[in-house]
Amino acid sequence: MKIFDYDQALGIADGDPELLGELVSLFRETSPALLAEIKTAIGEQNHEQLRRAAHTLKGSAANVGAATLSEAARTMETAVAAGDFTGATNLYEQVAAEILRFAETAEKTLEVRVP
């Protein structure tokens, strides 16, 4: 599984590298708020808010080719939906780390591939 699947993301962006760059930038701008929402849900032990935020992050990550991040968010969503709140909260650090890894990898990849 790739940190940043450029080819998949480019397909989602209809083959337009500039659009892909804009989508990745938008994701990088909005992902901190999603991560904060996850952290708040954990602190408040709000299962539904955590499930919803993980679900949103999963989809957003998939739309920009952040495969490992999307999978980590999916695992979190699945755990909380199954009633394993502790298991879901234990994934917070992994999700946070994957957001950073994606941002770094996408930035480097787009510098090379997008004119």
C-alpha positions, 0 to 999 in steps of 0.5 A: 500500500502506498503513502501517496498513490499518484496514479490513482489520485491522478485518475480521480482528478481526471488526468489533470495534474494541476487539479490534483495539486489543488485537491492535495492542497485542499486536503492538507488544509482541511486534514488538521481540522479532521484530526482535531475533531478525532482528538476531541471525540476521543477526549469526550468519548463520543463514539459517533463523532469519532466514527463520523470523523474517521469515515470522513477522513477515510474518504477524503484520503482516498480521494487524494491517493493517500492509501495508507492514511485511508486504510488507517482511518478505515481501521479506526472507523471499523473499530469504533463501529464494532464497539472497540472505542479503546482500539479506535483511540489507540490508532490516533497516533498512527492516523496523525503520523500518516497525515504527516507522511502523506503531506511530505510524500505528496509535496515531494512527488508533486514537485517532480510531476506537476509542471 
